[in-house]
C-alpha cells in the first residue's frame, strides 16, 4: 500500500467542510476550480467571529474594507485606513486555523501605483499574517496585481461595482449593463487574470454577464450580487446574519436575525438588573 506523506494527507478534498488541519492556500482554490467545486466566502473583522466561521468550515474569510460601514461606523469604505485593516486582519488570523485570510487594501493604499501597492500589501502579509490581499479595479489595477504576484503575494481582484469608487459612481449602481459596459467588464476580468490574480470578485453584475465571465476565465469568480453561476459566493457577514441596521441590498440573504436576538438579550439583561433578579445565587461568590 502506498504511504501518504503528512503533507499529502492534509490536502483538502473539498474546500468547504474539508478536514485538513493546515490552512487553505491559493493552490487549493485553483484545484477547486478544476474540480468545479463551488465555495463560500464571508467577511470577518474580529477574532471571535472569525473563529466561529473557521469552525463552520468557511474556507476563505475576507477582512474587507466593508469594515468601514459594518464595524467602524463610517458611512462608506472610503475612510478606512491601512492601520485599521492591519489590526483587524491580525485579529482574524489569530482567530482562525484553517481558513485562508484575505486582507483588503483600502482606498488610497494602492492607487498611486505598483510600488505603493507592494509596500502596503507587504505590511498586511508581515504584520497581520494574511495569506492574500484584495484590491479593486480591472485594467486600471493590473500593474499593481502583476508586481504583487511576482513578489510572492497572492491577489484577489474585484471588478464590477467597486465600492471605493462610490463618489465617482454616485452611489452603488449595477455594473456591466449594455454592450459596451459588458465588454469593459470582460476586459477588466481578463486583465487581472492575465496579471496573475488567483480569483476575482464580481460585484453587482447581471447574472448572464457573470456567467459569461466565469466561463471565460480559468481563475474562480466570487460573486456578490452576480447570480448563481459564479464559482464562489461572498456575503458581508453582518448582512448574512441580519446584524446590519436598516435596508440591505437585494442580493443579500439573511440567514439569521442577529440584531433582533442580540437586542432581545440586552433587554432581558437590563430587566433582570432593574428587577433585582441578576445576579442570582448561582452567579454569586460567598
Ligand atoms: O470589503 C468587502 O467586504 C468586499 C466584499 C463585499 C467583496 O469587498
Boltz pocket constraint, residues with backbone or C-beta under 6 A from the ligand:
constraints:
  - pocket:
      binder: B
      contacts: [[A, 43], [A, 62], [A, 63], [A, 64], [A, 65], [A, 66], [A, 67], [A, 104], [A, 158], [A, 201], [A, 224], [A, 234], [A, 235], [A, 236]]
      max_distance: 6.0
